[in-house]
Amino acid sequence: MFAENSQSSHPGKWFWAAIAIGILIRLYLVLFTEGTYDAVVWKYHANGVRHLGLIEYYRFNKDMNHPPFISIAISLLPKISEVTRVPFETLLRIPFALLDGGTLLLLLNLLDNNRHRFALAAFYWLNPLAIIFSSFHGNTDSAIPFFVMLALWLLSKEKFVPAAATMGISLWVKLPAILAMPAFFFFLQGWRKRLLFLAVVGLVGISIYIPALITDAHVVYKNIFGYHGIVIRTNSGIPIWGCYIFLVPLFNSLPAGFRQIFERPFVFVLDNSWFVSLLLIILLSWLRRSYRTISHLGATIAASYTIIYGFSNNCAFQYFAWSIPFWLFTRPVFLLPATLFAGGYIYSLYWLLCGNTWLLGTCDFTPHPKWPAIVTGFRNLSILFFFTSACVFLIGPIYERARSKLTKNNNKQAAHPLKTR
């Protein structure tokens, strides 16, 4: 991580200029662009809930996988749009652009003892991924880092129960905050505190689902809790993400005898990559349980989401939104390439789909059955980087523990040389 200092530097004019630029770009995207196909889907969902009712719409549309609270809240937007004549896409994105501002404020507070505090905050605020997903894309994913960051800040203030309640509230909007739960769980010391944290998260989180569960538990479980992402391809078969893009050709290049022995487990892992990723996140959080600072916890959360990006084939563009602010708790060797490769991929693709650098017009896959080399190049670099980084994040704590144990043994031998003879 970046070095820390007890005295934070004061923001200069450059910082406020960066804040102003970030605000202007977000305003432009919210007010003048249409967003992606996700915004269109949300408008369809909102009208469906509005006219059919929540449960009936869950039954009608199996692809409706959003929690009851946010579904009902967004179903109000079409009526507001009709009254105010403000486009639905604009109304949808305003609150998440504002939440992104809240994430910035939380970052500034959490980085209070870091001498690079304002540079890091400005880096986040001008990060093309943070800007695009909060103000252009048109989905709820930018709420995830806000709530997880808020829980992290509350925990830094030793407000244990409010932190757990915040994690529970995040589940009212979208479920992926669950992926940060193992990091919080193992960070806390003592099983009593860990179990209490889980209980508060669970009770607060499930409370908003109870009316829907009473009405039709099966459809709620199937649509929401049973959804684990999908493998997405374009109409021409181009995969948007997935380590299988490289692993399958690599496996097929191995000797026939080796392939015959390991084919079934290899296929099993690829087919169940989401669940394998969850197990690896739990393992990672356990391995990093001795890292005791809030900054370490932020880095563990970043590493947890990196495992999803690196190993899971069930992925969508906006999943990057879940972890972007937590990248600032990692080392520059991760932060900078992650921003460059993922940012290059998403922006170059949206530029292609919209047909212009300003992301105006309809973001449409249909006219682009084949992607240019710059887009697939950034995609491939991104996948390789996150896959490699996930491996490093998992191996790192194991290596450090082994080295620490070896050092202790060597010190003992040096202190008592006669006992080793």
Secondary structure by P-SEA (a helix, b strand, c coil): ccccccbbbbbcaaaaaaaaaaaaaaaaaaccccccaaaaaaaaaaaaaacccaaaaaaacccccccaaaaaaacaaaaaaaaacccaaaaacaaaaaaaaaaaaaaaaaaccccaaaaaaaaaaacaaaaaaacccccaaaaaaaaaaaaaaaaaacaaaaaaaaaaaaaacccccccaaaaaaaacccaaaaaaaaaaaaaaaaccaaaaaaacaaaaaaacccccccccccccccccccccccaaaaaaaccaaaaaacaaaaaaaaaaaaaaaaaaaaaaaaaacccccaaaaaaaaaaaaaaaacccccccccccccccccccccccccaaaaaaaaaaaaaaaaaaaaccccccccccccccccccaaaaaaaaaaaaaaaaaaaaaaaaaaaaaaaaaaaaaaaaaaacccccc
